[in-house]
Amino acid sequence: MSQQSQNTSVSSSESHRTMAIVSYILLLAGWPTLHVATLVGVVLAYVQRSEARGTLWESHYEAIISTFWIALVVGVIAIPLCFVGVGFLLLAGVVIWFLYRTIRGLIHAIDNRPY
């Protein structure tokens, strides 16, 4: 591998690392912004995912996207269930799960490890 190719690969990896970290921070910032920031983070993950194929960063983008969609579906199911009480437990569970997955991913991204 040539020196220029190695430098491009390293800068690409660093760029993906930065984008993954920014995406995780946007997911976490979504709570006080009514999830506007969350949507930006997920769109960023969708955009970066194709460029990250075959790298450790692909696992991060996949985790961001799947965390968003699972939390959204469970939240939509839980909201009407709040009228019978069980929805509050479901919402609390999905919030904890969302925070766990996001913080875990952020820590792994900072440490240069796959999700």
DATA-V277626 format. One record per residue. RES is the residue in three letters. D_LAST is the distance of its C-alpha to the last C-alpha in whole Angstrom. Layout:
# DATA-V277626
res & d_last
RES & D_LAST
RES & D_LAST
This chain:
# DATA-V277626
res & d_last
MET & 27
SER & 29
GLN & 29
GLN & 28
SER & 26
GLN & 24
ASN & 24
THR & 23
SER & 20
VAL & 19
SER & 20
SER & 18
SER & 15
GLU & 16
SER & 16
HIS & 13
ARG & 12
THR & 14
MET & 14
ALA & 10
ILE & 12
VAL & 15
SER & 13
TYR & 12
ILE & 15
LEU & 17
LEU & 15
LEU & 17
ALA & 20
GLY & 20
TRP & 22
PRO & 25
THR & 25
LEU & 26
HIS & 22
VAL & 24
ALA & 21
THR & 18
LEU & 20
VAL & 20
GLY & 16
VAL & 16
VAL & 18
LEU & 17
ALA & 14
TYR & 16
VAL & 18
GLN & 15
ARG & 14
SER & 17
GLU & 17
ALA & 13
ARG & 14
GLY & 13
THR & 11
LEU & 8
TRP & 8
GLU & 9
SER & 5
HIS & 5
TYR & 9
GLU & 9
ALA & 7
ILE & 10
ILE & 12
SER & 12
THR & 12
PHE & 15
TRP & 17
ILE & 17
ALA & 18
LEU & 20
VAL & 22
VAL & 22
GLY & 23
VAL & 26
ILE & 27
ALA & 27
ILE & 29
PRO & 32
LEU & 32
CYS & 32
PHE & 36
VAL & 36
GLY & 34
VAL & 31
GLY & 29
PHE & 29
LEU & 27
LEU & 25
LEU & 24
ALA & 24
GLY & 21
VAL & 19
VAL & 19
ILE & 18
TRP & 15
PHE & 14
LEU & 14
TYR & 12
ARG & 9
THR & 10
ILE & 11
ARG & 8
GLY & 6
LEU & 9
ILE & 9
HIS & 6
ALA & 7
ILE & 11
ASP & 10
ASN & 9
ARG & 6
PRO & 4
TYR & 0
